[in-house]
Amino acid sequence: MSDQANGLPSHGASAVGARLSVMMFLEFFLWGAWYVTMGPYMASQAIDAKLIGWAYTVGPIAAIISPFFLGMIADRFFATERVLAAMHLLGGAILCAAPIAMQTSPKAFIAVIFVHMLCYMPTLGLTNTLSFHNMTNPQRQFPMIRVWGTIGWIAANWVISQMKFDTSPNMFYVAGASGMLLGLYSISLPHTPPPAKGRAFSARDALGLDAIALLKHRSFAVFVLCSFLICIPLAAYYAFAGEYVGASGFTKIAQTMSFGQISEIGFMLIMPLFFARLGVKWMLLVGMAAWVVRYGLFAGAADEQVKWMVLAGVILHGICYDFFFVTGQIYVDQKSTPAIRGQAQGLLVLVTQGLGLGLGAQVMGRVASANTDKVTAVRDWGTIWVIPAAFAAVVMVIFFVLFSEKRRAETTV
C-alpha cells in the first residue's frame, strides 16, 4: 500500500522514517559504546572475573523488571516520546557517573551500571512501540528502520576504537553523552499517546504467563527449555569475548568486535533463502552449532593467539544471532494465536535475555575466575572457552533428539 493510499504524503512518511532511523541509530550507538568494552575495561582495572560476571548480569535483571515498568507506567500514563526523553536523559547522566563510581569500588560501579540499565532496558520496547505507531506499512518499513540500530552499534564500536577508548573510562562519557543527546532528540519525535491508556495492568500480560499454555506442546516446550539452556554458555561471549580479543593481540577491541554486527546484517539479508530450504529445526540447529564452532575456534586459538581463528569466531556472530534468535522469534510467532502472540514473544525474551543470560553471566564469571591465575591474573582462555563449547554442544544434541518440526502448523491454544 502506498503512502498516499494511507492518507499521508510520501515526503511526510519519508521524513518520519528518517526521524525514526536516527532514533534507532542513537539507541544502539549508546549501548554499543560501552557494552562491548566494559569487560576489557574492568579487566584492565584488575577486577575479579566474578564481578565482571555481575556487571553483565544486571542487564538481564533489568530486562526482567522492565516489563512491569512498561506495563504499569509507560504504556498507560505518558506519551511514549516523553518517557523515552526522561529515561535517556536520566540514564545518560547516570552512565557518566560510572568512572567516578569505579574510583570508590567495583561494587559501586556495578550499582551504577544497574541503575543505568533500569533506565535503558524499557527504551528498547518503547522505541519499537513508537516506531510501529508511526508507520503506515510496518512489515516493509520496520526492517529498514531497525537496521540503523545495528549500524549505530557498529559506528559506536569504531568510534571507541578510533579514539583509543577500548579500555578507558572515557567510553562511558561518550555513551552517556549520546544517551542525553537521544533524550533531547526524543522530545522532537512524533507524538505517540500511551498505547494501553485506560486498560488495567496485568502481571500475567507483562510476563507472558498466558503463553505458558503453549508448553503443553512437546516441541515448543523443548524449544523454550533449550533456548534457556543455550543462553547460559552464550553469556560467555558477551562478558568475556571483548577481553579475549584484546588478549589475543587486537588493539582495537571494539572495532574488531563490530565485525560480528557487520556479518549480522549480511546474514539477515540472505536468511529468508536458508529458512525456505532448511526449516525451523535445522535453522535453530545451525545457529546452535555456530556457537559451538565459535567457542571451539576461540579455544583452539588460545595458546598461540591465532588471530584469524579469533576473528572468524567474531564474524560467526551473524549466524549465531540470526539463525538462533531471529528464527526463534519467527517460530514463536508461528505457534502463537493472535491473542497471545505478544505475550509469547515476551516469554521468550524473559527466558533467554533475562533468565538465561543472567544465570549464564554468573556461571561464566565463576568459570573465568576459577581459571585465572591469582598471582599473574592471566586467564586460561583455552579452558574458559572449551566449557561453554561443550555445554552448547550438549544442548544442541538434546534439541536435535527431542524437537520435531511439522512443516504444517500445529494446533495452537
C-alpha positions in Angstrom: 0.0 0.0 0.0 1.4 3.4 -0.9 1.8 6.3 1.5 -0.8 8.2 -0.5 -3.3 5.3 0.0 -2.8 5.7 3.7 -3.7 9.3 3.6 -0.1 10.5 4.1 2.1 12.3 1.6 5.1 10.3 0.5 7.6 13.0 1.7 5.8 13.1 5.1 6.2 9.4 5.6 9.8 9.5 4.4 10.5 12.3 6.9 9.0 10.3 9.7 11.0 7.2 8.7 14.2 9.3 8.7 13.5 10.6 12.2 12.8 7.1 13.4 16.0 5.8 11.8 18.0 8.5 13.7 16.3 7.4 16.9 17.3 3.7 16.3 20.9 4.8 15.4 21.3 6.7 18.7 19.5 4.0 20.7 22.1 1.4 19.8 25.1 3.7 19.5 24.5 4.4 23.2 24.6 0.7 24.1 27.4 -0.3 21.7 29.7 2.5 23.0 30.3 0.7 26.3 28.7 -2.8 26.5 31.3 -4.5 24.3 34.3 -2.9 26.0 33.1 -2.8 29.7 34.7 -6.3 30.2 38.1 -5.2 28.9 37.9 -2.0 30.9 37.1 -3.9 34.2 39.9 -6.4 33.5 42.3 -3.5 33.0 41.4 -2.4 36.5 42.3 -5.9 37.9 38.6 -6.6 38.7 37.9 -10.3 39.5 36.0 -12.2 36.8 33.1 -12.9 39.2 32.5 -9.2 39.4 32.7 -8.9 35.6 30.1 -11.5 35.5 27.9 -9.4 37.9 28.4 -6.4 35.6 26.9 -8.4 32.8 24.1 -9.8 35.0 22.5 -6.5 35.9 21.3 -6.0 32.3 19.3 -9.3 32.3 17.9 -8.4 35.7 16.7 -5.1 34.3 15.2 -6.9 31.3 13.1 -8.9 33.7 12.0 -5.8 35.6 11.3 -3.6 32.6 8.0 -5.2 31.5 6.5 -4.1 34.8 7.6 -0.6 34.3 6.3 -0.6 30.7 3.0 -2.2 31.8 2.3 -0.2 34.9 3.6 3.3 33.9 5.0 3.9 30.4 2.2 2.2 28.5 -0.7 3.8 30.5 0.1 7.3 31.7 2.6 9.1 29.5 3.3 9.7 25.8 6.0 7.3 24.6 8.3 10.0 23.3 8.2 11.8 26.7 9.1 8.6 28.6 12.0 8.0 26.1 13.2 11.5 26.7 13.1 11.1 30.5 14.7 7.7 30.6 17.6 8.6 28.3 18.3 12.0 29.9 18.4 10.3 33.3 20.2 7.1 32.1 22.8 9.0 30.2 23.7 11.2 33.2 23.9 8.1 35.4 26.2 6.4 32.9 28.6 9.3 33.0 29.0 8.7 36.8 30.3 5.1 36.2 34.0 6.0 36.1 33.6 8.1 39.3 31.9 5.1 41.0 34.8 2.8 39.9 37.2 5.1 42.0 35.0 4.2 45.0 34.7 0.4 44.4 33.9 -2.1 41.7 30.6 -2.8 43.5 29.6 0.9 43.3 30.5 0.8 39.6 28.2 -2.2 39.1 25.4 -0.5 41.0 25.6 2.5 38.7 25.5 0.2 35.7 22.4 -1.5 37.1 20.6 1.8 37.6 21.5 2.8 34.1 20.2 -0.4 32.7 16.9 0.0 34.6 16.6 3.3 32.7 17.8 1.8 29.3 16.1 -1.6 29.1 12.5 -0.2 28.9 13.5 2.0 26.0 14.2 -1.0 23.8 10.5 -1.8 23.8 9.5 1.9 23.7 11.5 2.6 20.5 9.7 -0.3 18.9 6.3 0.9 20.1 6.9 4.4 18.9 8.1 3.1 15.5 5.2 0.8 14.9 2.7 3.5 15.9 4.0 5.9 13.3 4.4 3.6 10.4 2.0 3.0 7.5 3.4 -0.4 6.5 5.3 -1.9 9.4 6.3 -5.1 7.6 8.0 -3.1 4.9 9.3 -0.1 6.8 10.4 -1.5 10.2 13.4 -3.7 8.9 14.7 -0.7 7.0 14.5 1.5 10.2 15.7 -1.2 12.7 18.8 -1.9 10.6 20.0 1.6 11.6 20.2 0.4 15.1 22.8 -2.2 14.1 24.6 0.5 12.1 24.6 2.6 15.2 26.2 -0.2 17.3 28.9 -0.7 14.6 29.6 3.1 14.5 29.9 3.2 18.3 32.4 0.4 18.2 34.5 2.1 15.6 34.4 5.5 17.4 35.5 3.9 20.7 38.4 2.1 19.0 39.5 5.1 16.8 39.5 7.3 20.0 41.5 4.6 21.7 38.9 4.2 24.5 38.7 0.4 24.4 39.9 0.1 28.0 39.4 3.7 29.0 36.7 5.1 31.3 36.1 7.7 28.6 33.9 5.2 26.8 31.2 5.9 29.5 31.3 9.6 28.8 30.9 9.0 25.1 28.0 6.7 25.8 26.4 8.9 28.4 26.6 12.0 26.2 25.0 10.1 23.3 22.2 9.0 25.7 21.5 12.5 26.8 21.5 13.6 23.2 19.0 11.0 22.4 16.9 12.2 25.4 16.8 15.7 23.9 16.1 14.3 20.4 13.3 12.2 21.7 11.3 15.3 22.6 11.1 16.1 18.9 9.8 12.6 17.9 6.2 12.2 16.7 3.6 12.4 19.4 2.7 8.8 20.5 -0.1 8.5 23.1 0.1 5.8 25.8 -0.8 2.6 23.9 -2.5 1.0 26.9 -4.2 4.0 28.4 -7.3 3.1 30.3 -6.5 -0.7 30.4 -5.9 -2.4 33.7 -2.3 -3.7 34.3 -1.9 -7.4 34.4 1.3 -9.1 35.6 0.3 -12.1 33.5 0.4 -9.9 30.4 3.7 -8.4 31.4 5.4 -11.7 32.0 3.6 -13.5 29.2 2.2 -16.1 31.6 -0.9 -16.9 29.4 1.6 -18.1 26.7 2.8 -20.8 29.1 -0.2 -22.9 27.8 1.9 -23.3 24.6 4.3 -25.5 26.7 1.8 -28.4 26.5 3.1 -29.0 23.0 6.3 -31.0 23.5 8.3 -29.4 20.7 7.5 -25.9 21.9 8.5 -26.9 25.5 11.8 -28.4 24.1 12.4 -25.2 22.2 11.9 -23.0 25.3 14.0 -25.2 27.5 16.9 -25.4 25.1 16.7 -21.7 24.4 17.1 -21.1 28.1 19.9 -23.6 28.5 21.9 -22.4 25.5 21.8 -18.8 26.7 23.9 -19.9 29.7 27.1 -20.6 27.6 26.1 -17.7 25.2 26.7 -15.3 28.1 30.4 -16.1 27.9 30.7 -14.2 24.6 29.0 -11.0 25.9 31.0 -10.9 29.1 34.5 -12.1 28.0 34.9 -12.1 24.2 36.0 -8.4 24.2 38.7 -9.1 26.8 39.8 -12.2 24.9 40.1 -10.2 21.6 42.4 -7.8 23.4 44.4 -10.6 25.0 44.8 -12.1 21.5 46.7 -9.1 20.3 43.9 -6.9 18.7 44.4 -3.4 19.9 41.1 -2.0 18.5 38.9 -4.2 20.5 35.5 -2.6 19.9 36.2 -2.2 16.1 37.2 -5.9 15.9 34.0 -6.9 17.7 31.9 -4.8 15.3 32.6 -7.4 12.5 30.1 -9.6 14.3 27.4 -7.0 13.7 28.5 -6.4 10.2 28.1 -10.1 9.4 24.7 -10.0 11.2 23.5 -7.6 8.6 24.8 -9.8 5.8 23.2 -13.0 7.1 19.9 -11.2 7.8 19.6 -10.4 4.1 20.2 -14.0 3.0 18.3 -15.6 5.9 15.0 -16.0 4.0 16.7 -18.2 1.4 18.1 -20.5 4.1 14.8 -20.5 6.0 12.8 -21.7 3.0 15.2 -24.6 2.4 16.1 -25.7 6.0 13.0 -25.0 8.1 12.9 -24.1 11.7 14.6 -27.1 13.3 17.7 -27.0 11.1 17.9 -23.2 11.2 18.0 -23.4 15.0 20.5 -26.3 14.9 22.8 -24.3 12.6 22.6 -21.4 15.0 23.5 -23.6 18.0 26.3 -25.3 16.0 27.7 -21.9 15.2 28.1 -21.1 18.9 29.9 -24.5 19.4 32.2 -23.7 16.4 32.8 -20.1 17.6 33.9 -21.3 21.1 35.9 -24.1 19.5 37.8 -21.5 17.4 38.4 -19.4 20.5 39.7 -22.3 22.5 41.9 -23.5 19.6 43.4 -20.1 19.1 44.2 -19.5 22.8 47.7 -21.0 23.2 49.2 -19.5 20.0 46.9 -16.4 19.8 45.9 -17.3 16.3 44.2 -14.1 15.2 42.4 -15.5 12.2 40.6 -18.0 14.3 39.6 -15.3 16.8 38.3 -13.1 14.1 36.4 -16.0 12.4 34.8 -16.6 15.8 33.7 -13.0 16.0 32.4 -13.0 12.4 30.3 -16.1 13.2 28.0 -13.7 15.2 25.8 -13.2 12.2 24.9 -16.9 12.1 24.9 -17.3 15.9 22.4 -14.4 16.3 20.2 -14.5 13.2 19.8 -18.3 12.9 19.1 -18.8 16.5 17.4 -15.7 18.0 15.6 -14.4 14.9 14.5 -17.9 13.9 13.3 -18.4 17.4 11.2 -15.3 17.2 9.7 -16.5 13.9 8.9 -19.9 15.4 7.2 -18.4 18.4 5.1 -16.2 16.1 4.1 -19.2 14.1 3.0 -21.2 17.1 1.0 -18.4 18.8 -2.5 -17.3 18.3 -3.1 -13.5 17.7 -4.4 -13.2 21.3 -1.2 -14.3 23.0 1.4 -13.5 20.3 2.8 -10.5 22.2 2.9 -12.5 25.4 4.6 -15.4 23.8 7.4 -13.1 22.5 7.7 -11.6 25.9 8.0 -15.1 27.5 10.8 -15.9 25.0 12.7 -12.6 26.0 12.2 -13.4 29.7 13.6 -16.9 29.3 16.5 -16.0 27.1 17.6 -12.4 27.5 16.5 -12.4 31.2 16.9 -15.7 33.0 19.3 -17.5 30.6 21.8 -14.7 30.0 21.5 -13.6 33.7 22.3 -17.1 35.0 24.9 -17.5 32.3 26.8 -14.4 33.3 27.0 -15.7 36.8 28.1 -19.1 35.8 30.7 -17.9 33.3 32.0 -15.3 35.7 32.8 -18.1 38.1 34.3 -20.3 35.4 36.6 -17.4 34.3 37.6 -16.6 37.9 38.4 -20.3 38.6 40.6 -20.4 35.5 42.6 -17.3 36.3 46.0 -17.3 37.9 45.6 -15.4 41.2 49.2 -14.1 41.1 49.6 -13.1 37.5 45.9 -12.6 36.7 46.5 -14.5 33.4 43.4 -16.4 32.3 43.4 -20.0 30.9 41.4 -19.0 27.9 41.6 -22.5 26.3 39.7 -24.0 29.3 37.4 -21.0 29.6 36.1 -21.4 26.0 36.1 -25.2 26.0 33.5 -25.3 28.8 30.8 -23.2 27.0 31.5 -25.1 23.8 30.9 -28.4 25.4 27.8 -27.1 27.2 26.3 -25.7 23.9 27.1 -29.0 22.1 25.1 -31.0 24.7 22.2 -28.6 24.4 22.3 -28.9 20.6 22.2 -32.7 20.8 19.2 -32.6 23.2 17.4 -30.3 20.8 18.2 -32.5 17.8 16.8 -35.6 19.5 13.7 -34.2 21.2 12.5 -31.4 18.8 10.3 -32.4 15.9 9.2 -29.8 13.4 6.0 -30.1 11.5 6.0 -28.0 8.3 2.2 -27.7 8.6 1.2 -25.6 11.5 0.5 -27.5 14.7 -2.7 -26.8 16.6 -2.1 -23.9 19.0 -4.0 -22.8 22.0 
